[in-house]
Amino acid sequence: MPQMSRIKFLAPLALLLPAACCDTCSTGADTAALIAAATDLDQRFQAAFNSGDGNALATMYWDSPDAVSFPPDSMIVRGKAVAAGQAKIGADMKAAGAVLSLTEAHHTVLGDAVATWGLWTMSVNGPDGKPIKFEGRYSDLKAQRDGKWVYLMDHASSPASAGEGQ
């Protein structure tokens, strides 16, 4: 088939391809609504964390064997253990007087999900009662599952030498 004939044949297909592949693509209004829902989940997470409400934290995670978390204190947590780990973190952080602040957030809509990355700070009471400040970064993937917004995956970490390379 000559080159020009191929172009004439493939051009209409190229115009149809985006419509065929974008049944989960978001419009501008959809994108704003998805980011608003993701931001609301983050705000509820921060409030539950700061109040030490481990049960509320646990309900913010996807109840699925496919849920995954990369917490700062272990390599990986999967499935129902993700929610159980969040419940324990809530209790532990309340005992330590921890206060978390999500200081920066960037969102990307991916179909019906939102990927977020950002920075956080946290202060905890040290052994002498004085606050100790930690800084870190996070990334997560969240979406609506079973009628509510939940974290499908999260990763929180603190660099070995916070402050370098910024």
N, C-alpha and C positions, 0 to 999 in steps of 0.2 A: 504494500500500500504506500503510495507516494506520501511524502511528509505533509503536504498541504491537506490531503484527504484525511490523514490521521488527526490533524488539528481540528478540521471541521467535524469529525466524528466525536472527538473527545471533549470539545469545548462545551457542548450542552450537558454532558455528564459532570463536568467540573462545576457547573452552576448548580446542579442538583445535589451534589455531595454535601455541602454544608447543611442543607435542610434535612437530609437523610440522617446525618450524624449528630445533629444537635437537638434531639428530643429532650435532653437534659440541660441544654444551654440556658442561661439565665438572661433575661432582659435587664435593662438598667434598674427598673423598679424591683424586679426579683432580687437582683444583686444587693440592693440597699436593704431589702427585707431580710435576706439571709445574713448579711453582716450585722444588722441590728439584733437578730436572734442570737448570733454567735457572741456578740458583745454582752448581751444580757446574761448568757450562760457564764461568761467570764466574771461578770460583776457578782452574780450569785455565788460563784465559786469563792471569790475573794471574801465575801461576807461570811459564808459558812466556815471557811478556813479561820478567819479572824475571831469568830465566836466559838471555835472548837467543836462545831457541830459535825462530827464524823458521819452521822447517819445521812445528813443532807449532802455531804460530799459524795458519799457512796452512791446516792441516787442520781448523781450527775454523770455517771459513767454507764456506758452501754452494757446491758445485761446480755452478753453474748460470749461464746468461746473465742470469738475473733477480736475481742477487746484486748488492747495491749497498752502497757505503760512502761516507761523507762524512768523510774524515780531516781533521785540523786543517790539513794543509799543501796541500790541493788541493780543488777544487770538488766533484768526484764521481768515483768509480771504479766500474766495472761489470764483471760477469761474472768471467771467470778472472783478470782483472787485480786483483781484490780479494785473492785468496789470494797472488798474486805480490807485491802491495804489502805484505801482512802479513809475508811472509818477509823482505823488505828492511827493514821497520821493526824486526823482531827483531834483525837484524845491526847496524843503526845504533844502536839503543838499548843493545845490549850494549857497543859501542865507547864510548858516552857514559857508561857506568856508571849507566844509568837504573834507578830503582826506582819502580814504580807501585803505588799503593794505591787500591783502590775503596773509598771512604769512606762511601758511602751508596747504597742500592739500593732501588727500589720496583718491584714486579712486578704486572702485570695479565695474567690468563689470557684469551686470545682464541681460543676453540675449541681447536685443538691447538697453538697457539703461545703464547709469552709475550713481552709487551712489557715492557721494563725501562727505567727512567731513573734516573739517579743522579749522584753527584759523584765526582771522582777527584783525587788529588794525585800528583805525580811530582817526583822530584829527579834532576837530572843533574849530572855534574861540569862545572863551568865551566872556562874557559881557565886559570884559576889553580889548578885542582884543588879548589876549594871548591864545595860543592853549591849548586845553584840550584833553588829550588822553584817549581813550576808548579801551578796549580789549574784544574780544568775541569769540564765536565759531559758526560754521554753519554746516548744513548738507543739502544736496539736492539730488534730483533725476532728471536727465536730459536725454533727448532722442531726436531723430529726429522725428518731427511731421510736416506733410504738407510740407516736403522738407527742413526744417531748424531745427537746434538744439535749443531746448527751455528747460526751467526749468518746470518740471511737479509739483514739490513740493520743497519748501525751508523752512528752519528754521534757523533763526539767533537769537542769544541771547547773553547777557552779564551776567556773574554770578554776584550775589549780592555782592560778595567779590572777585573781580578779583585778581588773583595771588595766592590765597590759594589752596592747594592741587595739585600743579603742580609737 
